[in-house]
């Protein structure tokens, strides 16, 4: 399986929107409650930003998801840190693509002067937690009962890695 990464742009972001809105409608991986529009996703993934970059993930020339680095907090002192995020199409989970994607984003982060990566994960998302733990991320936070989706009260955990 050949994995490649290509930048997301305003012209091609709709493919990412389809993947993301599946998670909105059918999972607790995101706390959006209703499908979002293209403009909102453009802001989330910082389309065109030189430091906080976003990419499509291709498996054998087929879009299988997207990933991005985003600003951790909107204060300059945090500029050495970023949030790491990835969403895979449901058909491509469990194939090692997540591990390759995390490694790719870590390299991009290093190139852009980022020293810390933070993954923010719904606590019931054991697959994502396992992915990040296996890649050397350690748990640094646990917010209890922080959100409600599909009638379920949810916790959120944060994992960090110094790269």
MOTA-V118022 format. One record per pair of residues at least 24 apart in sequence whose ideal C-beta (glycine too) atoms are under 6 Angstrom apart, sorted by sequence separation. I is the first residue (numbers start at 1). GAP is how many residues later the second one is. D is the distance in Angstrom with one decimal. If there is no record, write none. Layout:
i: (I	I)
gap: (GAP	GAP)
d: (D	D)
This chain:
i: (17	46	64	65	137	13	64	136	82	132	64	82	122	123	59	84	98	102	67	122	123	80	81	82	83	84	69	121	8	10	67	120	8	69	118	119	118	57	117	8	19	72	116	7	8	15	5	6	16	110	4	53	3	106	1	2	1	51	23	20	19	19	29	28	29	3	5	31	28	28)
gap: (24	24	24	24	24	25	25	25	27	27	28	32	32	32	33	33	33	33	34	34	34	35	35	35	35	35	36	36	37	37	38	38	39	40	40	40	42	44	44	46	46	46	46	48	48	48	50	50	50	53	54	55	56	57	58	58	59	61	64	67	68	70	93	94	96	97	99	116	121	126)
d: (5.3	6.0	6.0	5.5	4.4	5.9	5.1	5.4	5.9	4.6	3.9	4.8	5.5	3.7	6.0	4.5	4.7	5.1	5.0	6.0	5.0	4.6	4.0	6.0	5.2	5.3	6.0	5.4	5.8	5.7	5.8	5.4	6.0	5.8	5.8	4.5	5.1	5.7	5.2	4.3	5.8	5.9	5.5	5.8	5.9	5.1	4.2	5.0	4.2	5.7	4.3	5.8	5.9	5.1	5.7	5.4	6.0	4.7	5.9	5.8	5.3	5.4	5.9	4.8	5.8	4.8	5.6	4.9	5.1	5.8)
